[in-house]
Amino acid sequence: MPKKSMEVLTETMFYVLMALNGGDKCGTDIAAFVSKRTHGRVTLGPATLYTILSKFESEQYIREVAVEGRKRTYALTPRGAGAFYEELTRLRLCVADAEKGGDL
């Protein structure tokens, strides 16, 4: 059975939510946060970033809070924060399972 599109977040989606979990940001600030947090391991090009932001807006994970010319600032909604913490918990469980090592 296929998973729902937002059931498990991609790595880039997770980092976008992580960036917004720290406060309102525009796209440029989100991309800079992700690059800095991951020491350049994850980079967000404009097409990827704005596709994610559009999807998150339609899923009501984020909302636009300001527009200054072409600059748009986004905030995390309670639904988006819930998705972030659900994914964080899922990833922690994956890591814990991996750290147990050995065979079953």
ChimeraX commands (.cxc) that place a marker at each C-alpha (Angstrom):
marker #1 position 0.00,0.00,0.00 radius 0.5
marker #1 position 1.52,3.38,-0.95 radius 0.5
marker #1 position 2.33,5.82,1.80 radius 0.5
marker #1 position 0.53,9.15,2.01 radius 0.5
marker #1 position 2.67,11.90,0.50 radius 0.5
marker #1 position 3.38,13.60,3.83 radius 0.5
marker #1 position 3.49,10.50,6.06 radius 0.5
marker #1 position 7.29,10.36,5.98 radius 0.5
marker #1 position 9.17,13.55,5.21 radius 0.5
marker #1 position 12.12,13.68,2.86 radius 0.5
marker #1 position 15.40,14.89,4.31 radius 0.5
marker #1 position 15.00,18.30,2.71 radius 0.5
marker #1 position 11.40,18.62,3.96 radius 0.5
marker #1 position 12.54,17.77,7.48 radius 0.5
marker #1 position 15.24,20.45,7.38 radius 0.5
marker #1 position 12.80,23.08,6.10 radius 0.5
marker #1 position 10.51,22.36,9.05 radius 0.5
marker #1 position 13.53,22.40,11.37 radius 0.5
marker #1 position 14.48,25.84,10.07 radius 0.5
marker #1 position 10.99,27.20,10.65 radius 0.5
marker #1 position 10.77,25.55,14.06 radius 0.5
marker #1 position 13.36,28.12,15.12 radius 0.5
marker #1 position 11.24,31.07,13.99 radius 0.5
marker #1 position 9.82,32.80,10.94 radius 0.5
marker #1 position 12.09,32.82,7.89 radius 0.5
marker #1 position 12.10,33.70,4.21 radius 0.5
marker #1 position 13.30,31.24,1.58 radius 0.5
marker #1 position 16.85,32.60,1.53 radius 0.5
marker #1 position 17.08,32.32,5.33 radius 0.5
marker #1 position 15.75,28.74,5.21 radius 0.5
marker #1 position 18.31,27.70,2.58 radius 0.5
marker #1 position 21.12,29.34,4.58 radius 0.5
marker #1 position 19.98,27.64,7.81 radius 0.5
marker #1 position 19.94,24.22,6.15 radius 0.5
marker #1 position 23.35,24.68,4.57 radius 0.5
marker #1 position 24.88,25.89,7.83 radius 0.5
marker #1 position 23.20,23.25,10.01 radius 0.5
marker #1 position 24.36,20.43,7.71 radius 0.5
marker #1 position 27.80,21.94,7.02 radius 0.5
marker #1 position 26.89,22.06,3.32 radius 0.5
marker #1 position 25.86,18.39,3.11 radius 0.5
marker #1 position 22.29,19.39,2.23 radius 0.5
marker #1 position 21.69,22.26,-0.15 radius 0.5
marker #1 position 18.33,23.58,-1.24 radius 0.5
marker #1 position 18.06,25.00,-4.73 radius 0.5
marker #1 position 15.25,27.46,-5.38 radius 0.5
marker #1 position 13.09,24.94,-7.30 radius 0.5
marker #1 position 13.29,22.35,-4.53 radius 0.5
marker #1 position 12.76,24.87,-1.76 radius 0.5
marker #1 position 9.78,26.60,-3.31 radius 0.5
marker #1 position 8.18,23.26,-4.26 radius 0.5
marker #1 position 8.44,22.20,-0.61 radius 0.5
marker #1 position 7.13,25.54,0.66 radius 0.5
marker #1 position 4.17,25.35,-1.71 radius 0.5
marker #1 position 3.37,21.79,-0.61 radius 0.5
marker #1 position 3.70,22.73,3.06 radius 0.5
marker #1 position 1.41,25.71,2.56 radius 0.5
marker #1 position -1.25,23.55,0.90 radius 0.5
marker #1 position -0.96,21.00,3.74 radius 0.5
marker #1 position -1.20,23.86,6.27 radius 0.5
marker #1 position 2.20,23.04,7.78 radius 0.5
marker #1 position 3.30,26.64,7.22 radius 0.5
marker #1 position 1.67,29.98,6.54 radius 0.5
marker #1 position 2.89,33.13,4.89 radius 0.5
marker #1 position 3.28,35.90,7.47 radius 0.5
marker #1 position 4.85,38.73,5.47 radius 0.5
marker #1 position 5.46,39.84,1.91 radius 0.5
marker #1 position 8.00,42.52,1.02 radius 0.5
marker #1 position 8.28,42.73,-2.76 radius 0.5
marker #1 position 9.33,39.24,-3.84 radius 0.5
marker #1 position 10.45,38.27,-0.33 radius 0.5
marker #1 position 7.93,36.05,1.46 radius 0.5
marker #1 position 8.30,35.07,5.09 radius 0.5
marker #1 position 6.84,31.87,6.47 radius 0.5
marker #1 position 5.88,30.62,9.92 radius 0.5
marker #1 position 5.37,27.09,11.18 radius 0.5
marker #1 position 1.78,26.22,12.12 radius 0.5
marker #1 position 0.85,23.89,14.99 radius 0.5
marker #1 position 0.17,21.20,12.38 radius 0.5
marker #1 position 3.64,21.72,10.90 radius 0.5
marker #1 position 5.26,21.61,14.34 radius 0.5
marker #1 position 3.44,18.34,15.00 radius 0.5
marker #1 position 4.74,16.88,11.73 radius 0.5
marker #1 position 8.28,18.01,12.60 radius 0.5
marker #1 position 8.21,16.37,16.04 radius 0.5
marker #1 position 6.58,13.18,14.70 radius 0.5
marker #1 position 9.36,12.86,12.14 radius 0.5
marker #1 position 12.01,13.67,14.74 radius 0.5
marker #1 position 10.65,10.89,16.96 radius 0.5
marker #1 position 10.57,8.45,14.02 radius 0.5
marker #1 position 14.18,9.25,13.12 radius 0.5
marker #1 position 15.32,8.88,16.74 radius 0.5
marker #1 position 13.71,5.44,16.87 radius 0.5
marker #1 position 15.47,4.46,13.63 radius 0.5
marker #1 position 18.82,5.54,15.05 radius 0.5
marker #1 position 18.16,3.72,18.33 radius 0.5
marker #1 position 17.34,0.54,16.42 radius 0.5
marker #1 position 20.53,0.86,14.37 radius 0.5
marker #1 position 22.67,1.46,17.44 radius 0.5
marker #1 position 21.47,-1.77,19.04 radius 0.5
marker #1 position 23.36,-3.63,16.34 radius 0.5
marker #1 position 23.46,-7.40,15.99 radius 0.5
marker #1 position 20.98,-9.77,14.47 radius 0.5
marker #1 position 17.45,-10.40,15.66 radius 0.5
marker link #1:1,2 radius 0.2
marker link #1:2,3 radius 0.2
marker link #1:3,4 radius 0.2
marker link #1:4,5 radius 0.2
marker link #1:5,6 radius 0.2
marker link #1:6,7 radius 0.2
marker link #1:7,8 radius 0.2
marker link #1:8,9 radius 0.2
marker link #1:9,10 radius 0.2
marker link #1:10,11 radius 0.2
marker link #1:11,12 radius 0.2
marker link #1:12,13 radius 0.2
marker link #1:13,14 radius 0.2
marker link #1:14,15 radius 0.2
marker link #1:15,16 radius 0.2
marker link #1:16,17 radius 0.2
marker link #1:17,18 radius 0.2
marker link #1:18,19 radius 0.2
marker link #1:19,20 radius 0.2
marker link #1:20,21 radius 0.2
marker link #1:21,22 radius 0.2
marker link #1:22,23 radius 0.2
marker link #1:23,24 radius 0.2
marker link #1:24,25 radius 0.2
marker link #1:25,26 radius 0.2
marker link #1:26,27 radius 0.2
marker link #1:27,28 radius 0.2
marker link #1:28,29 radius 0.2
marker link #1:29,30 radius 0.2
marker link #1:30,31 radius 0.2
marker link #1:31,32 radius 0.2
marker link #1:32,33 radius 0.2
marker link #1:33,34 radius 0.2
marker link #1:34,35 radius 0.2
marker link #1:35,36 radius 0.2
marker link #1:36,37 radius 0.2
marker link #1:37,38 radius 0.2
marker link #1:38,39 radius 0.2
marker link #1:39,40 radius 0.2
marker link #1:40,41 radius 0.2
marker link #1:41,42 radius 0.2
marker link #1:42,43 radius 0.2
marker link #1:43,44 radius 0.2
marker link #1:44,45 radius 0.2
marker link #1:45,46 radius 0.2
marker link #1:46,47 radius 0.2
marker link #1:47,48 radius 0.2
marker link #1:48,49 radius 0.2
marker link #1:49,50 radius 0.2
marker link #1:50,51 radius 0.2
marker link #1:51,52 radius 0.2
marker link #1:52,53 radius 0.2
marker link #1:53,54 radius 0.2
marker link #1:54,55 radius 0.2
marker link #1:55,56 radius 0.2
marker link #1:56,57 radius 0.2
marker link #1:57,58 radius 0.2
marker link #1:58,59 radius 0.2
marker link #1:59,60 radius 0.2
marker link #1:60,61 radius 0.2
marker link #1:61,62 radius 0.2
marker link #1:62,63 radius 0.2
marker link #1:63,64 radius 0.2
marker link #1:64,65 radius 0.2
marker link #1:65,66 radius 0.2
marker link #1:66,67 radius 0.2
marker link #1:67,68 radius 0.2
marker link #1:68,69 radius 0.2
marker link #1:69,70 radius 0.2
marker link #1:70,71 radius 0.2
marker link #1:71,72 radius 0.2
marker link #1:72,73 radius 0.2
marker link #1:73,74 radius 0.2
marker link #1:74,75 radius 0.2
marker link #1:75,76 radius 0.2
marker link #1:76,77 radius 0.2
marker link #1:77,78 radius 0.2
marker link #1:78,79 radius 0.2
marker link #1:79,80 radius 0.2
marker link #1:80,81 radius 0.2
marker link #1:81,82 radius 0.2
marker link #1:82,83 radius 0.2
marker link #1:83,84 radius 0.2
marker link #1:84,85 radius 0.2
marker link #1:85,86 radius 0.2
marker link #1:86,87 radius 0.2
marker link #1:87,88 radius 0.2
marker link #1:88,89 radius 0.2
marker link #1:89,90 radius 0.2
marker link #1:90,91 radius 0.2
marker link #1:91,92 radius 0.2
marker link #1:92,93 radius 0.2
marker link #1:93,94 radius 0.2
marker link #1:94,95 radius 0.2
marker link #1:95,96 radius 0.2
marker link #1:96,97 radius 0.2
marker link #1:97,98 radius 0.2
marker link #1:98,99 radius 0.2
marker link #1:99,100 radius 0.2
marker link #1:100,101 radius 0.2
marker link #1:101,102 radius 0.2
marker link #1:102,103 radius 0.2
marker link #1:103,104 radius 0.2
view
